[in-house]
Amino acid sequence: MKANLAEIMESIQGEGLLVGSRQVFLRFTGCNLRCAYCDTPGSFEPLPYCQVAKVTGRGDLWEQVPNPFSVEQIREHLKNYSSQWISLTGGEPLLWADFIREMGEKLKPQGYKLMLETNGTLYEQLGECLPYIDLISMDYKLPSATGVNCGAEHAQFLTVAANKAVYIKIVIDSKVEREEIEEALGIITAVNPNILLILQPVTPIKAAYSLSIEKLLDLQKMCQEKIADVRIIPQIHKMMGLI
Ligand code: SF4
């Protein structure tokens, strides 16, 4: 089994619960959504080459390595790095659920831990590789970002993930409506009212603009009426100029 990858690199996790921790990032190609704020549109389609940064923090030292990759090839690249955490990101990594399952079977006995960064819609694929995932970072995608309502898929996804370590991240930009946050809170709390919710102010890109801090704090207050632990965390790797 082989997978088409856009990037392999080591950096610090710039988002969410494990922000600041050193991780290897495997960026898979392909995605079933098209978010307005997407910062990885170059990975929507299969690529002939994967960019591999063998030196941590040196994005100017990319090497072009031909796709696709087997798990054994990835294991060889992992020897360049010191991290035990592997972030499965994209694109949407669950489009490669069979490959992720094989990664879990072969890499977890060596002490690697898998963090899944997902758009939270492909719940059947999540079930296929769930036993091998150590932490799920699930994006809740708002209709104002995607143009579609993913609420039903998110509810199914949270149900499948119920017994795993999981937190939710919502990217907040200037188009976000209070009503869609209210709907999201209803869907989330119906499945897991004790979940950690992270509001991530968008890093401005193309047509996505950030909210004022006052509006962000107002949204946090609104969310805290339904969920106890609601944190505002921006993308710190972009603030630091890291890849
Ligand atoms: S789910 Fe992620 S990779 Fe897919 S379009 Fe949205 S931001 Fe981009």
Boltz pocket constraint, residues with backbone or C-beta under 6 A from the ligand:
constraints:
  - pocket:
      binder: B
      contacts: [[A, 30], [A, 31], [A, 32], [A, 33], [A, 34], [A, 35], [A, 37], [A, 38], [A, 39], [A, 40], [A, 41], [A, 90], [A, 91], [A, 92], [A, 119]]
      max_distance: 6.0
